[in-house]
Amino acid sequence: MMPDIEPIVRRRNRLRHQHKVVCLHWWGRLQPANARWRALLLAFLLLAWPLCADQSGTEQGINAFQQGRYVEACRLLQDAVTHDPSDEHARAFLALARAAGGHCAEAMEELTARFHSSANPDLARLAGLALVQCMSTAGDTDKALAVATQLEAKYPDDADVLYQAARLHMKAFNDVTRRMFEKTPASYRVNQLSAEIFETQSKFAEAAGEYRKAIAKNPQAVNLHFRLGRAILLESHDPEALAQALKEFEAELALNPSDAAAEFQAGQILNATGKPAEGLVHFQKALDLSPDFAEAALAIAKMRLQAKQYAEAIPLLERVAAVQPDNEAGHYNLMLAYRNSGRMDKAKEQQQVLEKLQRPPEGEFTDFLKKLGEKTPGK
């Protein structure tokens, strides 16, 4: 992929235009000047003429590079470097043209120097991108990753940099995955990785099948039952699927009692299947294991609200708002808790927070927000 070199080309063209204006101005002064001034002006124009010419060898080489004519670009830029070894643009683009033409070995030294030492950020960026490509092509993935990391630190919002980094990380992942399948085909990790890949493709039934194979190979491995339970839920929420998923989360907790996420998922299923008291026990365990588990705190708070236990619900919802300031459900339920406990000033504050989230609900809830604070709702 050709990186964007337009900023450099535009900058050089702008300077070229400015130089032409200066040359034309002084050429117009040459004729009426006396003999002494004519000699001085003529000497100045002879020295400045390379800047006033239509296009230098460097610019011709850059244009050829931009158009993909790498052999021609190498010839033009080599001539430019021979003429002026201090021309950083000519040296940098000569290396870039060599790299683009498949001659990375000849370009590496100059690319490395430009990347690490150039005061011109555009040239340093282009050199770094070329280095990543050359190193990746040569199979030096570790070195390429190191350069890509430096590029991301210097240019965190650059599309070319992020694209190359993404390609490189994808290549590294594919290389390691291939070695894993070749070297350890019977390992449960192969099935686990296969399942995770299926999940990214939304093939949850296939993912569940691979998780089951992994569990059969290593029944004591943690996290497999949890991932299987989640895959089952992602595939279906019918009663049979819920029952199967619950068994997997319970199996995970038998192996790892400190798994707050498994506790929460078990609580969700029990609550959804009409067993809120049992679900509450799991929610509370999840929150005890992970005090910043906002989803668990929110689930308990909703149950407290339904039981009109506002004093117990409010601290939980305040914790949700502190941990996840953009959690709309947390702010909405906190607003309800404040309103129903008669704290209308606090309820209005939550109304304002909700409006700032820029995701206002519609219909009856919108009307409720507009009316909140006009009068205390009847209890």
N, C-alpha and C positions, 0 to 999 in steps of 0.2 A: 504494500500500500504506500502510495506517495504521500509523504507528510506535507502539511501546508507550509509552503515557503513564500506565499504571497506577501506577508508583511515585509520580508527582506527585499523582495523585488520592488515593491511600491516605494520603500524608503530610498533605495538606490536611484530609482527613476526620478523621485522628487528632487534629490540632490543634483542629478544630472541636469534637470530643467533649470534649477537655480544657477548652476555653473554656466549654462548656455546664455542665460540672461546677462550675467556678468561679462562674458566674453563679447557679446554683441554690443553691450554698452561701451566697452573700451575700444572695440573696433571702430565704433562711430566717432570716438574721440581722436583716433589716430590721424585722420586726414588734416584737420585744421591745426594740429599741434606743431610747435616749432621742431627743428631738427633734433634737439636734445631729447625732448619729450617723446618724439616719434621713435627714437632708438630705444628708450626705456620701455615704452608701451609695447613695441614689437618684441623685445626680449621677454616681457611678462607674458604675452600671448603665446609665444613659442613654448614657454615652460608650462603654461596652463592648457595648451592645446589638447593633451590627452583627456582632460576633464570636459572639454568642449566638443569633442568628437561625438558622433551620433551614438556610438555604443562601443564600450571597451571590450577587450577580449574576455575579461572576467564576466561582464554582463552577457555577452554572447554565449559563453559557456554555461552560465546559470540558466539562460533561456533554453538552451539545448537540453540541459538536465531536466528542467521542468516539463519539457515536451517528450521526455523519455528517450532522447537520442544520446545515449550514454557514451558511445564510442566517440562521437563528435565532441561531446562535452569534455571528455577526458583530454582530447587533443587541444582544444581551445584553452582549457584551464591549465594544462601543463605549460603551454606557451606563456600564459599570464604569470604563472609562478616563476618560470625561468626569467621572465622580464623583470618581475618584482617579487622576490621571495618574501617580502614583508606583507604582501596582500593576503590578509587573513581570510577574506571571503573566497579568494581563488584557491587557497590551500584547503579550506574546509569543503568547498563544493567539489574539488578534485577528489578528495577522499570519499565524499558521498557518491559521486558518479562511479568511482571504482567499485564501491560496495554494491551499488545498485546493478552494476554490470556483472556481478558475480565474482569480483576480485577482492574479497574481504581481506585476505592476507596482506595485500599491498596498502590497504586503507586503515587497518587497525591502529597503528601507531599514531597517525594524525587524528583519527576520530577520538582516540583516548585523550590526546592532548587538548583538542578543542572542547571536549566534554568537561574536563576537569579544570581547564585553565582559561577558557575564553571569557572575556569580560562582556561579550555580546550574548545575552540570554537566548536569542533566537538561534544563533549558531550552536551554542551549547546544547540546546534542546534537540536540534536536528542531528547533531553528532551522537547524542545519547540514544536517540531512536534507532539510528543506524547501527550502533554498537549492539543494542539488544537483538536486532535482526541477525547480524553477523554471528553473534555468540550462540543464538538459538539454532541457526542453520548448522553451525559446527558441532552442535550437541553439548555445548557448555551451558547447560541449563542453570546451574548454580550461579555462574558468573552473570548470566543474563538477568536472573532474578535480582541479583545485587544491584545492577545498573538500573533495572526497572524500579526498584524501591527508591533509589536516589531520585529518579525522574519524578516519581509520584510525590515525593517530598517537596521538590522544587516547583512542580507544575501540577498541583492537585486538581485543577479544573480543566486540564487540557484534554480534548477529545482524543487526539492521536496517542498521547501518553497512556490514557486509561484503556484505549483499545489494545495497544500492544501489551500492556500489563495483563489484561484479561486473556488474550490469546496465549501468553506465556504461562499463566497459571493453569489454564485449561490443558495446555500441552503437558505441563508437569504432572497434573492429575491423571491424564490419560496414560502417561508413561509408567507411573507408579502402579496404576490399576492393572495395566497389562502385565507388569512383572509379578504382581500379586496373583493374578489368575494363572500365570505360567509356573510360578515357583511353589505356590501353596493351594492348588486347586481343591484339595479336600478340606481345607480349613473352614471353620464356621464363619470366619471373617469374610470369606468370599460370598457366602450367602447373605450375610448382613449388608455388605456393600451393594450386592445386587438388589437387595430389597430397598435400600436407600435411593438407589438410582431409579428404580421403578416408582418410588414415591414422588420424585421430582417430575416424573412424566405423568403423574396422576393415575398410575396403574396400581390401584390399592389392593385389588384382589391378588395380583401377581406378587406385590410386595409382601402381603400376609403369608403367601406360600413360601417365600424365601426366608422370612423370619421363623416360620415353623421348622424349616430344615435346619436353620442355625441353632434353634433351641434343642432339636433332637441330637445335634452333634455336641452341644455344650449346655446342658440343662442348668448349670450354676452361673452362667454368664449374666451379669446385671445389665439392665436396660433393654434386653431383647423382648421380654414379656411386655414392657411398657410400649415399645415401638410396635409390637404386634397389636396390642389393644388399640393404639391410636390408629393404625392402618385399618382395623376392622370398623372403627367409628367413622373414618373418612369414607369408607365404602358404603356404609348403610347405618341408619338409625332405627331399623325395625327392632321389635322386642328380642328376637333371637340374637341379633348382632350386639345389642346392648348387654345381654346376658353373657355372651362370649367375651366381650371386651372387659366386663367387670371381673371375670375370672382371671384374665391376664393381668389386670392391675393388682388384683389380690395376690397373684403369684409373684409379681414384682416386689410387692411389699414384704412377702415372706422371705425373699432373698435380700432385700434392702429396705429395712423399716424406716430409714431416714429419707426416703424419696418423697418429697413434698408434692411433686407433680403427679405421682401415682395416687397419692391420697386425694388430691383435688379431683382427678378424673373419676375415681371411685365415688366420691361425694356427688359429682354431677350426675352420674348414672342413677344412683340411689334416689336422688332428689327428683329426677325426671320420671322415675318409675313408681312414684307415690310413696317413697320411704324417706321423707324429709328429716325425721329424727336421726336415722342412721347416716344420712348424708351430712347432717350437721356435725356429727362426730368426726367424720373424715375431713371436712372443711377446717374444723378447729385444729386437728392434728397438722394439717398442711400449713396453717398459719403459725402454729407453735414451732414447726420445723424451720419455717422461712418467714420471719416477721414482716418482710417487705413484699410478701406475696399478695399483690393488690387484688388479683382475681378471687383469691380465697377470702380476703377481708370483705370484698364486695358481696360475695355470695352469703356470708354470715350476716352482713348488715341488712340485706334484702329480707332475710328470714326474720330478723329482729323487727324490721319495719312492718312486715305482715302481722307480727304479733303485737304491734303497737308498743314495742319496747324501744322508744325513741332515745332514751338516755344511753342505752347500750349500743344503739346503731350509730349515733353521731360520732363517737370517737373512732369507730372503725372506718366510717366514710371520710372523716378528716384525714385519716392515715392514707386512704386511697388517693385523695386529692393531693397529698404531699408527695407521695411516691410517683404518681402518674398525673401531673397537672392537666394533661389533655384528655383525660378519661371522661368522656361525656356522661356515661352512665353513672359514674361516681358522683359527679357534680349534680346530676339530676336527682339522684336518690338522696344526696345530702340536702338539696333544696327541699325535697319533700319532708325529710326528717325535721329540718328547721321549721318549716311551715306548720307541720302537724303538732310540733311542740310549742307553737306560739312565738317563735323567734323570727318575726317577719323581717327585721333588719338584716339578719343573716341570710334569710331566704332570698332577699333582693340581691344581695352580693353574689349569690350563686347564680341567680338569673343573669346578671351581667357577665359572669364568667362564661356561661353557656352561650350567650350571644357572641362573645369574642372568639369562640371556637370555630365560627364560620361554618358550622354544620347544623343550622337550626332545624329541628324537626318540623313536620308539617301537620296540618289538620288540627285536631282537638288539643294536642300538646302545645302547638304554637299559640292557640287562643289562651290556653292556660297561662303560658309565660307572660302574655300581654296583660292579663288580668291580675296576675300575682301582685299582691301588695295593695290592691285597691280596698280589700277588706279581708278580714281573717276568715278563711273557709270554715264552714260549719263542721263541728266535730261530731 
